Amino acid sequence: MKSAKINIHEAKTHLSRLIEDVAGGSEILIAKGGKAMARLVPLRRDDTPRRPGLLKGKVRIADDFERPWIDSGLN
């Protein structure tokens, strides 16, 4: 993966090209006054199929979940 450091003005001017570069595997550091402020990286998609019931037994919903907040004393 190649990496480049550019200033904010250049990033605004060439955003479309930068996005194409990043989609191709590059990483872009965006700098202000020579100091890196942000990193533009490719989007990673998780194409793993979802497995229903993965958290079964690990999540608990309170019995009073549907009770209005007014009655809960948290107002």
C-alpha positions in Angstrom: 0.0 0.0 0.0 1.5 3.3 -1.0 1.1 6.4 1.2 1.1 10.1 0.4 0.9 13.3 2.5 -0.9 16.3 1.1 -2.1 19.6 2.4 -5.8 20.4 2.9 -6.1 22.7 -0.1 -4.7 20.0 -2.5 -7.1 17.5 -0.9 -10.1 19.8 -1.6 -9.0 20.5 -5.1 -8.3 16.8 -6.0 -10.8 14.9 -3.9 -12.2 12.8 -6.7 -8.8 11.7 -7.8 -7.7 11.0 -4.2 -10.8 8.8 -3.6 -9.9 6.8 -6.8 -6.4 6.4 -5.5 -7.6 5.2 -2.1 -10.1 2.8 -3.7 -7.1 1.3 -5.5 -5.3 0.6 -2.2 -3.4 3.9 -1.4 -3.5 5.7 1.9 -3.6 9.5 2.0 -2.5 11.7 5.0 -4.1 15.1 4.9 -2.0 17.8 6.6 -2.5 21.3 7.9 0.6 23.4 8.3 2.7 20.2 7.7 1.0 18.4 10.6 -1.1 15.3 9.7 -4.7 15.9 10.7 -6.6 13.1 9.0 -6.1 9.8 7.1 -8.1 8.8 4.0 -8.1 4.9 3.8 -10.0 2.4 1.7 -13.4 1.3 3.0 -13.2 -2.3 4.2 -16.5 -4.2 3.9 -17.2 -7.3 5.9 -18.9 -9.7 3.6 -19.1 -12.4 6.2 -22.7 -13.7 6.4 -24.5 -12.8 9.6 -25.1 -15.6 12.1 -28.4 -15.3 13.9 -28.2 -16.0 17.6 -24.5 -15.1 18.0 -25.2 -13.1 21.2 -27.8 -15.5 22.6 -27.4 -15.7 26.4 -25.1 -12.7 26.5 -27.6 -9.9 26.3 -30.3 -9.2 28.9 -33.2 -6.9 28.5 -34.7 -5.5 31.7 -38.2 -6.6 32.6 -39.3 -2.9 32.8 -37.7 -2.1 29.4 -41.0 -0.7 28.0 -41.9 1.3 31.1 -42.0 5.1 30.4 -39.1 7.2 31.6 -41.5 9.3 33.7 -42.2 6.3 35.9 -38.6 5.2 36.2 -37.4 8.1 38.4 -34.8 9.1 35.8 -36.5 12.4 34.8 
